[in-house]
Amino acid sequence: MRCKIKISEQLAVIGFSDFSSSALAYPAISTIFIDKHVVGVHAADMLVDKIEGKAVEQKMVDVGFKLIARETT
């Protein structure tokens, strides 16, 4: 079913993780980019601490993000 909604004029669409297919879609989808390497480093550090028997508390880590604005916003 088509609703004939004009993307970016009537409805903004945004994705997460900046998959390469987001840029190839029509219209190209705006996304939020988060550096997976930075997330992985923090997760690995916590895992190593846990394996070594250290107390690992739940915490929030700011890894930053970047808006990749394309045609849907």
N, C-alpha and C positions, 0 to 999 in steps of 0.2 A: 504494500500500500504506500503510495506516495502522498505526502502531505503538502507538497509544494512550498516548503519553508525555505527561505533564502538564508543559507548558512552565512554567518558573520553580519548579515544585515538584520535578520530577525532572531537569530539564535547563535550564540557563541559556543564552540565546542573545543575542549582541551583534553589532551591525553596525558599519560604519565610514562616516564622512562625513555622517551624519545626514540622509539623503535624506528628503524630506517624506513619501514613501510608508511610511517606517518607523513613523510615528505613526498612519498609516491602516490598517496591517495588523492582523489579529486573531490573537493578541494583539499589542498595540503593541510594536515591537522596540526594545530599548535600543540606543543607539549611542554611538560616540565622535565628538565634534565637533572638527574642527581648522579654524581660520580660514584659508580658502583665499586670502584677500586677503594675509595675512601671508606665506604660502608664496610667493605670486606676486611679492611685493615683493622677497623674498630672491632668487628665481630671476632676476628681471629685473635686479637689481643685478649678479649674477654674469654674466649675458649681456652687459650693457653693458661690463663690465670686459673680457670676452673680445673683444668687437668692437673695443674701443679698444687691443687688443694687450697688455693687462696680464696678468700671470701669474694664472691662476685655479686654485686648488688645491681639491681635494675637501675639504669640511668638513661637520661636523654642526652644524645650527642647531636650537635648541630653540624651537619655535613654540607650545608649550603645547597643551593639549587640555582638553576638558570631557566628563565622562560625562553623557549624557542618559539617566537611568534611567527605564525604562517598565515594561511588564508582563512582560517576558521575563527579568528578573533579580531 
